[in-house]
């Protein structure tokens, strides 16, 4: 067989084999693409067998967590456990809200607190007529309660017999309408309370540097010539009529008017229950609603109302109780007690 015949025979055999590959009995020839394909069962088993187990760790913040602030226990401090008749002490409370707290002190008077620089304070005055001795001070707020012993110290006050002309008595102490008008005024303003300090530094003398004579001291037990008696709740400063009268400290004028018993009368609110009272003025330079700075001119000395001569009746009340105004001169309520002084 020639070479050409052999080649032709090979080509025919190849054609027959290729044509027979489309038969049903022909074995399947897998086709592999350029990207490997796997059945789902084969892929899941093979991948899970080939890959390592992965544990998911939650992300941790690099910033440290803030610790909650500790709850501080309430702390109560007294300016002093002892107080003289005609004076006052202060309660200081920290780490507790006493904005709604009202309690009765050991003399039966309602007391409340005011806030100043993050602490709560309460003035507790002791009237001149109180008996010396030991008393129990108590108050509570929620689950917190406080109790302490307070010693009221005795103090000797003067006595005085005052002769008043009958015409003056008839127009003042003997006149029921005059007395009732004063009682209404006194009860209205006695408990006046604004909850922020209005004073500015220490209190000053209401007559400035003008010389005066103290004719009746604070706390004097006075008997009038008609037999009536009183605890004198101020100091009487005798000076010529027309002597200027100044505000002993800054505050609001809450009363400036005439009263039959006290004549021209000015009342200044210095804040937190501290008031100054001015009686028997000849004239007044302020009106209700005015705000006055310390040393501002408010009026002039006179002898109006129940008076036997030119003088200023000057009183200071704290929490509705009169205290010695002379003791207040050059000072102010001290809120710094109990503080640790850093060296």
ABEGO torsion letter per residue (X at the ends): XBAAAAAAAAAAAAAAAAAAAABAABBBBBBBBABBBBBAAAAAAAAAAABBBBBBBBBBBABBBBBBBBBBBBBBBBABABBBBGBBBBBBBBGBBAAABBBBBAAGBBBBBBBBGGBBBBBBBBBAABBBEBBBBBBBBEABBBBBBBBBBBBBBBBBBBBBBAAAAAABAABAAAAAAAAAAAAAAAABBBABBABBEBBBBAAEABBBBBABBBGBBBBBAAGBBBBBABBBBBBBBGBBBBBABBEBBABBBBBAAAEBBBBBBAEGGBBBBBBGBABBABBBGBBBBBGBBAEBBBABEBBAEBBBBBBBBBGGBBBBAAAABGBBBBAABGBBBBX
